[in-house]
Amino acid sequence: MSALAALVPIGVFAGFLVFVWHRLAVAPRWGRRWVPWVLAVVLIALLAAVLEGFDVWGGAWSPATMRPVAWTGQAFLATCLYLFLGFLVLGVLKTLVMLARWRHDRGRAGRLRLNRVGAPLVALLAVGVTGYGAYEASHPSVTEFEVSSPELPAQFDGARVALVTDIHAGAVRSADFTRGVVDLVNAQKPDLVVIAGDLEDGYAARYGPELAPLRDLEAPLGVYATTGNHEMFRDTANWVRAFEDLGIRVLKNENVALDKDGASITLAGVHDISGGGEFAPDPEAALAGVDPAGFTLYAAHQPRQARDVAGRGVDLQLSGHTHGGQMWPLRYLVPLQQPVIDGLHDVGDVPVLTSRGIGAWGPAIRVAAPPELPVVTLRRG
């Protein structure tokens, strides 16, 4: 994004902060001249912290030094979502008061009382929900699934596949978080680990070390990855190289045979739909030479990519991207882009397992969309 283009969302967000400042400091008429000034300073500082979460400034300092600032700024973004929703409800109530008392003082006195009670309450609730979301985001759990197919060789009956998506290590998530992910995955003793995109945010030179613990993932059939849309935002080639340096096999529109006791299944992987050039998705290449009568796992970051392989004999697509909405009520916007939100569902004739993701993008906050590590047990049947 160019500097000029970045000014648009920054300007919109700054305008929203002016609205928040007015709702909290001016509209209630607190009678204290220092209140608007103090709140203005706090909001300006939080705006600076928000920008650091997107690497707008602070590059001269190490990620560890800037992480508390980035974390605070991104968490404030989540708070702003709930401030917006709270003030929306408050605005409706004020309108009702105005209509009910129009013949008297046009509801001015009632609206002032509502401002003095409602504005602090909205702020407290927004901060409280954000705090709960921080707790929820830091406690990923294992979600067990079972998929049966008559095409699965008997030697693979009971094989366990761990699906890791959307770690989003970077300015907010550190190597410590990645280490926790690795420990959780290894504790499940998977036969195969598939990482379906969005491992990171930012540049590989700066944030590559945050993914270093992935080197310790253990699975007899291997650890494989595909790219996500965040790998396509910037520094794509360097990130792919960084993943491979960690011993992760990146499937770049290709497939591999996974062998066990003389039998084999196929794992295919395709680049994210947002990629271009050498990183453009090519489902045909990904499934080249694959026998539709055999058992095929297909790793693609976005669930909608299942539409590209309809009728190709894919037995299970492994995806992420949606985050399950990450923060309520954003869950209800996901169907505008994706055919499924989370869980195991059919997209056409392709069964798709969509993970809510184990990390979080932007704010390390999740509300009513807990992080998960899906583990699939394959069954012959």
C-alpha positions in Angstrom: 0.0 0.0 0.0 1.4 3.4 -1.0 1.7 6.2 1.6 -1.0 8.1 -0.1 -3.4 5.2 0.0 -2.6 4.5 3.6 -3.8 8.0 4.5 -7.4 7.1 3.7 -7.9 4.4 6.4 -5.8 6.4 8.8 -8.0 9.5 8.2 -11.2 7.5 8.6 -10.0 6.0 11.9 -8.8 9.4 13.1 -12.3 10.8 12.4 -13.8 7.9 14.4 -11.5 8.8 17.3 -12.7 12.4 17.2 -16.3 11.0 17.4 -15.3 8.9 20.4 -13.6 11.9 22.0 -16.8 13.9 21.6 -19.0 11.2 22.9 -16.9 10.5 26.0 -15.5 14.0 26.9 -17.8 16.6 25.4 -21.4 15.4 25.1 -21.7 14.4 28.8 -20.7 18.0 29.8 -18.6 16.9 32.8 -17.8 20.5 33.8 -14.1 19.7 34.1 -11.9 21.5 31.5 -9.1 19.0 31.8 -11.2 16.0 30.8 -11.3 16.7 27.0 -7.5 17.5 27.0 -6.5 14.3 28.8 -8.7 12.1 26.7 -7.4 13.7 23.5 -3.8 13.0 24.6 -4.7 9.4 25.4 -6.4 8.8 22.1 -3.5 10.3 20.1 -1.1 8.0 21.9 -3.4 5.0 21.1 -3.5 6.1 17.5 0.3 6.0 17.4 0.3 2.6 19.0 -2.2 1.3 16.4 0.1 2.5 13.6 3.0 0.6 15.1 1.0 -2.6 14.9 1.2 -2.2 11.1 4.9 -1.3 11.1 4.3 2.3 10.2 7.0 3.5 12.6 9.3 2.1 15.2 11.5 0.0 12.8 14.7 1.2 14.4 13.8 -0.8 17.5 13.6 -4.5 17.8 10.2 -6.3 17.6 10.6 -7.3 21.3 11.0 -3.7 22.3 8.0 -2.5 20.3 5.7 -5.4 21.0 4.0 -3.9 24.1 3.2 -0.8 22.0 1.9 -2.8 19.0 -0.1 -5.1 21.3 -1.8 -2.2 23.0 -2.6 -0.5 19.8 -4.1 -3.5 18.1 -6.1 -4.3 21.2 -7.4 -0.8 21.1 -8.7 -1.6 17.6 -10.9 -4.3 19.1 -12.1 -1.9 21.8 -13.0 0.6 19.0 -15.3 -2.1 17.5 -17.2 -2.4 20.7 -17.2 1.4 21.3 -18.8 1.7 17.9 -21.5 -0.9 18.6 -22.1 0.6 22.1 -22.5 4.2 20.8 -24.8 2.9 18.1 -27.1 1.5 20.7 -26.8 4.7 22.8 -27.6 6.8 19.8 -30.8 4.8 19.2 -31.8 5.3 22.9 -31.1 9.0 22.7 -33.3 9.3 19.6 -36.2 7.5 21.4 -35.8 9.9 24.3 -35.9 12.9 22.0 -39.0 11.7 20.2 -40.8 10.9 23.5 -40.1 14.3 25.0 -40.2 16.5 21.9 -43.1 18.6 23.2 -41.2 19.5 26.4 -37.5 20.3 25.9 -36.9 18.1 22.9 -35.4 15.6 25.3 -32.3 17.6 26.0 -32.2 16.9 29.7 -32.9 13.2 29.2 -30.3 12.9 26.6 -27.7 14.6 28.8 -28.5 12.2 31.6 -28.2 9.3 29.2 -24.8 10.6 27.9 -23.5 10.9 31.5 -24.5 7.4 32.3 -24.3 5.7 29.0 -20.9 7.0 27.7 -18.8 5.7 30.6 -20.8 2.5 30.6 -20.1 1.9 26.9 -16.4 2.5 27.5 -16.3 0.1 30.4 -18.1 -2.6 28.5 -15.9 -2.1 25.4 -12.7 -2.5 27.6 -14.2 -5.4 29.4 -15.1 -7.3 26.3 -11.6 -6.6 24.9 -10.1 -8.0 28.1 -12.2 -11.2 27.8 -11.2 -11.5 24.2 -7.5 -11.3 25.1 -8.0 -14.2 27.5 -9.9 -16.2 24.9 -7.3 -15.6 22.2 -4.5 -16.9 24.4 -6.1 -20.3 25.1 -6.3 -22.3 21.9 -8.0 -25.7 22.2 -7.9 -29.0 20.2 -10.9 -29.8 18.1 -11.3 -33.4 17.0 -12.8 -34.4 13.7 -13.2 -37.8 11.9 -13.4 -38.2 8.2 -14.2 -41.6 6.6 -13.6 -42.7 3.0 -13.6 -46.1 1.2 -10.7 -44.8 -0.8 -8.4 -44.5 2.2 -5.9 -47.4 2.3 -6.2 -49.6 5.3 -2.6 -48.7 6.3 -3.8 -45.1 6.9 -6.8 -46.0 9.0 -6.5 -44.0 12.2 -3.9 -41.6 10.8 -4.1 -38.2 12.5 -3.7 -34.9 10.7 -3.1 -31.7 12.6 -4.3 -28.5 10.7 -2.4 -25.3 11.7 -3.6 -22.0 10.2 -3.4 -18.3 10.8 -0.6 -18.0 13.3 0.0 -14.4 12.3 3.3 -14.1 14.0 4.8 -10.6 13.8 4.5 -7.3 15.5 2.0 -8.7 18.0 2.6 -12.4 18.2 6.1 -13.5 19.3 8.2 -16.7 19.2 6.8 -17.5 22.6 3.3 -17.8 21.1 4.7 -20.0 18.2 6.4 -22.2 20.8 3.1 -22.7 22.5 1.5 -23.7 19.2 4.3 -26.2 18.5 4.0 -27.8 21.9 0.2 -28.1 21.5 0.6 -29.7 18.1 3.3 -32.2 19.2 1.3 -33.2 22.2 -1.4 -34.6 19.8 1.2 -36.9 18.2 0.0 -36.3 14.7 1.1 -38.4 11.7 1.0 -35.4 9.4 1.0 -31.6 10.0 -0.5 -29.3 7.4 0.0 -25.6 7.8 -2.6 -23.9 5.6 -1.3 -20.3 5.3 -1.1 -17.0 7.1 1.9 -17.9 9.3 3.0 -14.3 9.6 2.5 -10.6 9.2 5.3 -8.3 8.1 8.8 -8.8 6.5 10.8 -12.0 6.9 14.0 -10.2 7.8 12.3 -8.6 10.8 9.8 -11.3 11.9 11.2 -14.5 10.6 12.7 -15.4 14.1 9.1 -15.4 15.5 8.4 -18.6 13.6 11.7 -20.4 14.5 10.0 -22.8 16.9 8.1 -24.4 13.9 11.4 -26.2 13.2 10.5 -28.5 16.1 7.2 -29.8 14.7 7.2 -33.6 14.7 5.2 -35.8 12.4 6.2 -39.1 10.8 4.6 -38.2 7.4 6.1 -34.7 7.4 5.2 -31.1 7.9 3.8 -29.3 4.9 2.6 -25.8 4.2 0.7 -23.6 1.7 0.7 -19.9 1.3 -2.1 -17.7 2.6 -3.2 -14.2 1.6 -0.9 -12.6 4.2 2.1 -14.3 2.6 1.0 -12.6 -0.6 0.8 -9.1 0.9 4.5 -8.5 0.9 7.9 -10.3 0.9 6.3 -13.5 -0.5 9.5 -15.1 -1.9 11.5 -14.4 1.3 8.7 -15.9 3.5 8.5 -19.1 1.4 12.3 -19.4 1.7 12.1 -18.8 5.4 9.5 -21.6 5.8 11.7 -24.0 3.9 14.7 -23.1 6.0 12.7 -24.3 9.0 12.3 -27.7 7.3 8.7 -27.1 6.2 7.9 -28.4 2.7 5.9 -25.6 0.9 3.5 -27.0 -1.6 3.6 -24.5 -4.5 0.8 -25.8 -6.8 2.1 -29.3 -6.5 1.4 -32.6 -4.8 3.4 -35.3 -3.0 2.7 -39.0 -2.2 2.7 -39.9 1.4 3.8 -43.5 1.9 3.0 -45.8 4.8 3.6 -49.6 5.0 3.5 -49.9 1.2 0.4 -47.8 0.6 0.1 -44.1 -0.3 -2.2 -41.2 -0.3 -1.8 -37.8 -2.0 -1.3 -34.4 -0.4 -1.7 -31.5 -2.8 -1.3 -27.8 -2.0 -2.2 -24.7 -3.9 -1.2 -21.0 -3.5 -3.7 -18.6 -2.1 -6.2 -17.1 -4.4 -4.8 -13.6 -3.9 -1.4 -14.6 -5.4 0.0 -13.5 -8.7 2.8 -14.3 -11.1 4.8 -17.3 -9.9 2.7 -17.4 -6.8 -0.7 -17.4 -8.6 -2.9 -20.4 -7.7 -2.9 -23.2 -10.2 -5.3 -26.1 -9.1 -4.6 -28.0 -12.3 -0.9 -28.1 -11.6 -1.5 -28.9 -8.0 -3.5 -32.0 -8.9 -1.5 -33.0 -12.0 -1.1 -36.7 -12.2 -3.3 -37.4 -9.2 -5.6 -40.4 -9.5 -9.2 -39.3 -8.7 -9.9 -42.8 -7.4 -7.2 -42.5 -4.8 -7.4 -40.6 -1.5 -6.4 -37.0 -1.8 -5.9 -34.3 0.8 -5.9 -30.7 -0.6 -4.5 -27.8 1.3 -5.8 -24.4 0.3 -5.9 -21.4 2.5 -9.4 -20.1 1.7 -12.5 -22.4 1.8 -13.9 -21.0 -1.5 -10.9 -22.5 -3.3 -12.8 -25.8 -3.1 -14.9 -24.6 -6.0 -11.8 -24.8 -8.2 -11.4 -28.5 -7.7 -15.0 -29.7 -8.0 -15.2 -33.1 -9.6 -11.5 -33.8 -9.2 -11.7 -36.5 -6.5 -10.5 -34.4 -3.6 -11.5 -36.2 -0.4 -10.8 -33.5 2.1 -9.7 -29.8 1.7 -7.9 -28.3 4.6 -8.4 -24.5 5.0 -8.4 -21.5 7.4 -8.6 -17.8 6.7 -12.0 -17.1 8.2 -10.9 -16.9 11.8 -14.5 -17.8 12.6 -15.1 -14.0 12.4 -12.5 -13.6 15.2 -14.6 -11.0 17.1 -18.4 -11.1 17.4 -20.4 -9.9 15.4 -17.9 -10.0 12.5 -18.8 -13.8 12.1 -21.9 -12.8 10.3 -19.9 -11.0 7.6 -17.8 -14.0 6.7 -20.5 -15.6 4.4 -20.2 -12.5 2.2 -16.9 -13.9 1.0 -16.7 -17.5 2.0 -19.0 -20.5 1.6 -18.4 -21.7 5.2 -17.3 -20.1 8.5 -15.7 -23.0 10.3 -16.0 -26.7 10.9 -16.5 -29.6 8.5 -18.9 -28.9 5.6 -19.3 -29.8 2.0 -18.6 -27.1 -0.7 -20.1 -28.7 -3.8 -18.7 -32.2 -3.8 -15.6 -31.3 -1.8 -15.6 -31.9 2.0 -13.9 -28.8 3.5 -12.5 -28.5 7.0 -12.2 -24.8 7.9 -10.2 -23.9 11.0 -10.9 -20.8 13.0 -7.2 -20.5 13.2 -4.9 -20.8 16.1 -3.7 -17.1 16.2 -5.3 -13.8 15.4 -4.8 -11.1 12.9 -4.4 -7.5 14.1 -5.6 -7.6 17.7 -4.7 -10.6 19.7 -8.3 -10.6 20.6 -11.1 -13.2 20.0 -14.7 -12.9 21.1 -17.0 -15.8 20.6 -14.6 -17.3 18.0 -12.1 -19.3 20.1 -8.7 -20.3 18.5 -8.4 -23.9 17.7 -6.1 -26.7 16.5 -8.2 -29.1 14.4 -7.0 -32.7 14.4 -8.5 -35.0 11.9 -8.6 -38.8 12.3 -8.8 -40.5 8.9 -10.9 -43.6 8.7 -11.4 -46.2 6.1 -15.1 -46.8 5.6 
